[in-house]
Amino acid sequence: MSNMPLGFSDEEEDDFQQAKYLTFLIQNKYYAFPIAAVKEIIEVQDITAVPEVPSYCKGIINLRGAIIPIVDVRLRFKMPEAEYTERTCIVVVTIGELLIGFVVDTVDEVIDIENENIAPPPAIKSDKSSKYITGVGKVNGKIVMLLDANKMLNEEDIESMASAC
């Protein structure tokens, strides 16, 4: 996926992408995945339930022949479930060899966040979502929780999803 102007080396392209994040909202709060991990954004479609997976794993979808497990980010963060609307999206990210779809309330934008505008994650023991947060970005007056897609699921979750596919 190279949208870089000519003349950038692969290393410069990696640096360029590391500062870019796809922001989205969950309960009116901003979160983001590094754009390098994002494969695509799709509208919510029919999700087929899969037995014996964690409650936040909504099931699977067929995306152009690929079976993709779907995780509801609200449920993963132990937030109340919300009805899906026309603004609800699935952000498909790459975790290892697996594509996983994360249901978000709405996608916001792709933004640049420079390292000097990223603070370490908060040290809040009671906040379950904090283990997924790699940092807190400050951009245009917004606070954006930067997420590590790899930490959104544990090994057991990934294995059960991979076997469902």
N, C-alpha and C positions, 0 to 999 in steps of 0.2 A: 504494500500500500504506500506508494510514494507520490505524494502531492507536493513534493519539495521543488523549489525552483532549481534549474540546472546549476551545477557548480557546487552543490553541497555534497560533502562526503557522507558515507553511511554513518560515521561516528557523529558528525554534526547533525544529521537527520535524527539520530537517536536522542541527542541532547535537545533538539528542537521539540520532539514529541514528548519528552519527559515533562516539559513545562505546560503541556496542554491537557486539559481535563474536560470531560463531559459532565456538566452539572445537571442535576435532576432534583425534584422535590419529593419529600415524604413528610406528610403532616406539616406542610408549609415551612419546612426546614431544608436547607440546601446541603446536598451531598454530591460527591463526584467520584468517578472512576478515571484513572489515567486513560487518555484517548488511545494509547498504544494497546490497551487490553480490550478495547471495544471493537467488536466485529461489525455490528450493525444495530439499528434501532428499528423495531417493527411495532405495528399496532397489535393490541391484544386480540387473540383469536381463540377458538375453542381449545380448551386444555383438557386432555384426557387424564383422569385421575389414575394414580398408580398406588396399589395397596402397599402397606407396610413401609412407608417413607415418612420422615418427620413432617409434622403438620404444616410447616412453612414451605414444604415442597409441594406445589400445587398439582404437579403431574408432568406430562410431556406434550410437546407439539411436534408436528411434522413441518419442517421448514425446507421447502424445495428438496425433499427426499432425505434430509437429515433429521434424526430424532433428537430433540433438544429438551433437557429437563428444565422446568420452570420453578423459580423460587420467588415467593412474594416477600419483598424487602420489609414491608410493614410487619409481617408475621415473624420474620427472622429477627427483627429488632424488638419483638414482643410488644408491638403497638397494636391498637385495634384494627381489625380488618376493615377495609373500605370497599364499597361497591365500585366495580370497574366502570369507567366512563369513556367517552370518546377521547379524552386527554391521557388516559392511562396508556403506558407504553411498556414494551418489553425491550430491555437493553441486553443484547446478546454479547457476552464476553468470553474470552478464551481463558480457561483454567487448565494448565497443563495441555493435555491432548483433547480435552473435553470442551464443548461449547455449552454454556449455561445461560439461560435467559432469566433476567431479574426484572420482576414487575415493579414499576415505579409509578407514582401518582402522575407525574408529568415530566418530560424532559425540558430542560431550560435552554442551555447553550453550551458551546465549546468555548472555553476561556483559557487564557495564558495565566499561570500563577508562577511568578518568579520565586526562587528559593527564599529570598529575604522576606517574602510575604507569607511564608509557611511557618507556623509555630508547631512545637511538638504536640502530640495528642494529649488531651486532658487526662490527669491521673485520678479518674473517678472510679472507684471500685464498684459502686452499685450500678453503674450504667453498663448494661450488657453489651451495647453496641460499641463501646469504647475499644474493645479488643480488635475490632475490624478497622479502626481509624488509624491511619498512618501519620496524619497531621491535620492542622486546621489552617485553611487558607483564608486570607483576608483580601477581598477584591471588590472594588467599587462599593465599599460600605457593607458588603455581604460577608457573612461568616460561612465558609464552606467546609464541611467535614470530608476529608479526603479518605476514601475507602480502598482497602486492599481486597480485590475480588477473591484472591487465593485464600484469605482468612474468613471469608463469608461462609464457607463450608468446611467441615472437618473431614478427615480421611474417610470416616465411616459414611458420612453423607455422600461424598464423591463416589465411593464404591457402590452404595445402594443405587445412586442415580445412574452410574455407568452400567450396572447390571439391568436397570430398567430400560436402557436404550438397547 
